[in-house]
Amino acid sequence: MTDAREPARSQPGADEAHIARYYDSNTRRFLKLGGSGEVAAIHRAIWAPGVQSRAEAFDFLNQLVANVLRPALPANVAQAHLLDLGCGVGGTATAVAQALGTQVTGVTLSQAQVALARQRAAVMGLQTQVHFALGSFAAMPALPPSHGAWAIESFVHADDAAGFFHMAAQRLTPGARLVLCDDVLNPPHDAEAQRWVARFTRGWHLNSLLSEDEIRALAANAGFRLVQVQDLSAHLRGFHPVVLWAMRVLTRVPLPWAYWDNLAGGTALQWCVKKGWTRYLALVWERE
């Protein structure tokens, strides 16, 4: 049995090329089947108090990012540069750019996502304000210093969790804020919990599913001061209990389909959240 104190790791093979292929194969399905519509979100819908529609639920994290970055921006916001670490198809980058009036660069491993994100920015008339580039946390493209950054459900893909925070610190100006919205472990775990966490990490090709304490320690070591933490777990919606039971059984069967990985991992995640083995947090830091 794995020591409960050890960081959960994905199965071997979740390297950058593998993750890129996963998103290249699945992104259009995520958009078609995920229900985010014009928001173009490849992240969780948050049904917080006051949220009244699916569009608002998917837009919740976009507005959260904009609201927590706003106080730390320079006076001339038009000259400010923000960084979307794991930008998907640009839904958050374009929403934040519109809300704050800043320049935004989104970075993703997926060539398919870069193409869709650039198309989105052009259709919205934001192509001179919002830019997208192919890159990874370990090999970032050359970018101007940033006055804020966020990573929505992308940190867990980082092969080097400590390196992620040092990379962010190198690219952020003093006082800039970093927002992370992602799943975290809630240890200690028994053998059953470990099996389901492993199914989640394997299905979604994760490398850095860590506890809140571990994440906070890594961020502090890289020079970040924690500003706030929000637990959004209670605002997630999953399958109906009967459907969840059926999916838990069905997804035990390994099938060679790219989208099956997503279904298997997502089903396991819903069970982990229900059992309290994982939580979904929004954490905000400032670079000291």
Secondary structure, DSSP 8 states (H G I E B T S, - for coil): ---TTS-B---TT-SHHHHHHHHHHHHHHHHHHH--GGG---S-----TT--SHHHHHHHHHHHHHHHHGGGS-S-GGG-EEEEES-TTSHHHHHHHHHH--EEEEEES-HHHHHHHHHHHHHTT-TTTEEEEE--SSS------EEEEEEES-GGG-S-HHHHHHHHHHHEEEEEEEEEEEEEE-S---HHHHHHHHHHHHHHT-S-B-BHHHHHHHHHHTTEEEEEEEE-GGG-----HHHHHHHHHHTTS--S-HHHHHHHHHHHHHHHHHHTSEEEEEEEEEE-
